């Protein structure tokens, strides 16, 4: 059995708390076609990153703000097939509200829409793509997430499903748990721990210390 001891948990959203790939893929496919780009490669490039950063990287010739608004509008209004992932509610129920939050590259508007659609509790405070100058893999979002909980990054566990997020958490100084299908693990080898689903995680808290086991 593996045991992880921390004082706070920082969850990515898409692919960790909610299954939202349908909405993401449909929005990026529409954007790619509108700009004469290959959808599959575009979707892959967008995984785990802020949409505005992906636009800037793929099409620096376009106005990033207006293109990002186009993508966000599609995603906010399309929650078809979105659902909470297995084990999420049980794990969140086991954690004190003050000791976990969400750190996502999505905008606050999109994050709230997706968490609501998935029936996931919305933290009073969270870090979104609106709160940082540079998105993942830059470490600033997870450093801000730790500060939001009043903790040092070394006392936090990041839960991620994308290489950019794993890199961000590691660079911030956090422990990192990759929660992704086993076929994705080769791309997530920098994570300290790997599980296929949060279903396998149990948690208890004693004297402010969170103990996660699988």
C-alpha positions as CSV (number, residue, x, y, z in Angstrom):
1,X,0.0,0.0,0.0
2,X,1.2,3.5,-0.9
3,X,0.5,6.3,1.6
4,X,0.8,10.0,0.8
5,X,0.9,12.5,3.7
6,X,0.2,16.2,2.9
7,X,-1.7,19.1,4.4
8,X,-3.5,20.2,1.2
9,X,-4.7,18.9,-2.1
10,X,-4.8,20.9,-5.4
11,X,-7.0,19.3,-8.0
12,X,-6.9,20.0,-11.7
13,X,-10.4,20.0,-13.1
14,X,-10.8,18.6,-16.7
15,X,-9.9,14.9,-16.7
16,X,-9.4,14.8,-12.9
17,X,-12.7,15.9,-11.4
18,X,-15.0,15.9,-14.5
19,X,-15.0,14.0,-17.8
20,X,-15.3,16.9,-20.3
21,X,-13.3,15.8,-23.3
22,X,-16.4,15.8,-25.5
23,X,-16.9,19.5,-25.0
24,X,-13.2,20.2,-25.4
25,X,-12.8,18.2,-28.5
26,X,-15.9,19.7,-30.2
27,X,-14.8,23.3,-29.4
28,X,-11.3,22.8,-30.6
29,X,-12.4,20.9,-33.7
30,X,-14.7,23.9,-34.6
31,X,-11.9,26.3,-34.0
32,X,-9.4,24.2,-36.0
33,X,-11.8,23.9,-39.0
34,X,-12.5,27.6,-38.9
35,X,-8.8,28.3,-39.2
36,X,-7.9,25.6,-41.7
37,X,-6.0,23.5,-39.2
38,X,-5.9,19.7,-38.5
39,X,-8.3,19.0,-35.6
40,X,-6.5,16.0,-34.1
41,X,-3.2,17.8,-33.7
42,X,-4.9,20.9,-32.4
43,X,-6.8,18.9,-29.7
44,X,-3.6,17.2,-28.6
45,X,-1.8,20.6,-28.4
46,X,-4.6,22.0,-26.2
47,X,-4.5,19.2,-23.6
48,X,-3.8,20.5,-20.1
49,X,-3.1,24.1,-21.1
50,X,-5.0,27.4,-21.1
51,X,-6.9,27.8,-24.3
52,X,-5.4,31.3,-24.8
53,X,-1.8,29.8,-24.5
54,X,-2.7,27.2,-27.1
55,X,-4.0,29.8,-29.5
56,X,-0.9,31.9,-29.1
57,X,1.4,28.9,-29.6
58,X,-0.5,27.5,-32.7
59,X,-1.6,30.7,-34.4
60,X,0.4,33.7,-33.2
61,X,-0.9,35.6,-36.3
62,X,-4.4,35.7,-34.9
63,X,-5.9,37.9,-32.2
64,X,-5.6,35.6,-29.2
65,X,-8.3,37.3,-27.1
66,X,-11.0,37.1,-29.7
67,X,-10.1,33.5,-30.7
68,X,-10.1,32.5,-27.0
69,X,-13.5,34.1,-26.6
70,X,-14.8,32.0,-29.5
71,X,-13.5,28.8,-27.9
72,X,-14.7,29.6,-24.4
73,X,-18.2,30.4,-25.6
74,X,-18.5,27.0,-27.3
75,X,-17.2,25.2,-24.2
76,X,-19.4,27.0,-21.7
77,X,-22.6,26.3,-23.6
78,X,-21.7,22.7,-24.4
79,X,-21.9,20.3,-21.4
80,X,-23.3,17.3,-23.3
81,X,-21.8,14.1,-21.9
82,X,-20.1,15.9,-19.0
83,X,-20.0,13.9,-15.8
84,X,-18.1,13.7,-12.5
85,X,-15.4,11.1,-12.6
86,X,-15.5,7.9,-10.4
87,X,-14.3,8.4,-6.8
88,X,-14.3,12.2,-6.9
89,X,-17.3,12.8,-4.7
90,X,-16.2,10.3,-2.1
91,X,-12.6,11.7,-2.0
92,X,-13.8,15.3,-1.7
93,X,-16.3,14.3,1.0
94,X,-13.4,12.9,3.0
95,X,-11.3,16.1,2.8
96,X,-11.9,19.3,4.9
97,X,-13.2,22.1,2.7
98,X,-10.3,24.4,3.8
99,X,-7.7,21.8,2.8
100,X,-8.4,21.4,-0.9
101,X,-9.1,23.6,-3.9
102,X,-9.2,23.5,-7.7
103,X,-6.4,24.8,-9.9
104,X,-7.4,24.9,-13.5
105,X,-6.4,26.5,-16.7
106,X,-10.0,27.1,-17.6
107,X,-11.5,30.5,-17.1
108,X,-13.5,31.1,-13.9
109,X,-16.7,31.2,-15.9
110,X,-16.0,27.9,-17.6
111,X,-14.8,26.2,-14.4
112,X,-18.0,27.1,-12.5
113,X,-20.1,25.9,-15.5
114,X,-18.3,22.5,-15.6
115,X,-18.2,21.9,-11.8
116,X,-21.9,22.7,-11.6
117,X,-22.8,20.5,-14.5
118,X,-20.8,17.6,-12.9
119,X,-22.3,18.1,-9.5
120,X,-18.9,18.8,-8.0
121,X,-18.7,21.1,-5.0
122,X,-17.4,24.5,-6.0
123,X,-14.6,25.8,-3.6
124,X,-15.1,29.3,-2.2
125,X,-11.7,30.2,-3.6
126,X,-9.9,28.5,-6.5
127,X,-7.2,29.4,-9.0
128,X,-8.3,29.6,-12.7
129,X,-6.7,30.7,-15.9
130,X,-8.0,34.2,-15.2
131,X,-5.7,34.4,-12.1
132,X,-2.3,33.8,-13.6
133,X,-0.2,35.6,-16.2
134,X,1.3,32.3,-17.4
135,X,-0.6,29.0,-17.6
136,X,0.7,25.5,-17.0
137,X,3.5,24.2,-17.3
138,X,4.5,27.4,-15.6
139,X,4.5,26.8,-11.8
140,X,2.7,29.9,-10.8
141,X,-0.8,28.5,-10.7
142,X,0.1,25.7,-8.3
143,X,2.2,28.1,-6.1
144,X,-0.9,30.3,-5.9
145,X,-3.0,27.3,-5.1
146,X,-0.8,26.4,-2.2
147,X,-0.8,30.0,-1.0
148,X,-4.6,30.0,-1.2
149,X,-4.7,27.2,1.3
150,X,-2.1,29.0,3.5
151,X,0.4,26.2,2.8
152,X,3.9,25.8,1.4
153,X,4.0,23.9,-1.9
154,X,5.9,21.1,-0.3
155,X,2.9,20.4,1.9
156,X,0.5,20.0,-1.0
157,X,-0.4,17.2,-3.4
158,X,-1.2,18.1,-7.0
159,X,-3.7,15.8,-8.8
160,X,-3.2,16.0,-12.5
161,X,-3.8,14.1,-15.8
162,X,-1.7,16.1,-18.3
163,X,2.1,16.4,-18.8
164,X,1.8,20.2,-18.6
165,X,0.1,20.0,-15.3
166,X,2.5,17.5,-13.9
167,X,5.4,19.7,-14.9
168,X,3.7,22.7,-13.3
169,X,3.1,20.9,-10.0
170,X,6.7,19.6,-9.9
171,X,8.2,23.0,-10.7
172,X,6.1,24.6,-8.0
173,X,7.6,22.2,-5.4
174,X,4.5,20.1,-4.8
175,X,4.1,16.3,-4.7
176,X,2.2,15.2,-7.8
177,X,-0.3,12.3,-8.3
178,X,-1.1,11.5,-11.9
179,X,-4.7,10.2,-12.2
180,X,-5.0,8.8,-15.8
181,X,-5.5,5.7,-17.8
182,X,-2.5,3.4,-17.7
183,X,-1.8,3.9,-21.4
184,X,-1.2,7.6,-20.5
185,X,1.4,6.8,-17.8
186,X,4.5,6.9,-20.1
187,X,3.8,10.7,-20.7
188,X,3.3,11.2,-16.9
189,X,6.5,9.6,-15.6
190,X,7.6,12.8,-13.8
191,X,4.7,12.4,-11.4
192,X,5.6,11.0,-7.9
193,X,2.6,8.7,-7.9
194,X,0.2,7.3,-10.6
195,X,-3.2,5.7,-10.3
196,X,-5.8,4.9,-13.0
197,X,-8.7,6.4,-11.1
198,X,-9.4,8.3,-7.9
199,X,-11.7,5.4,-7.0
200,X,-8.8,3.6,-5.5
201,X,-7.8,6.4,-3.2
202,X,-9.0,6.5,0.5
203,X,-8.4,9.4,2.7
204,X,-8.5,10.4,6.4
205,X,-7.4,13.4,8.3
206,X,-5.8,13.6,11.7
207,X,-4.5,16.8,13.4
208,X,-4.6,18.6,10.0
209,X,-2.6,16.0,8.2
210,X,-4.3,14.3,5.2
211,X,-3.3,10.7,4.6
212,X,-4.2,9.3,1.2
213,X,-3.8,5.6,0.6
214,X,-4.1,3.3,-2.4
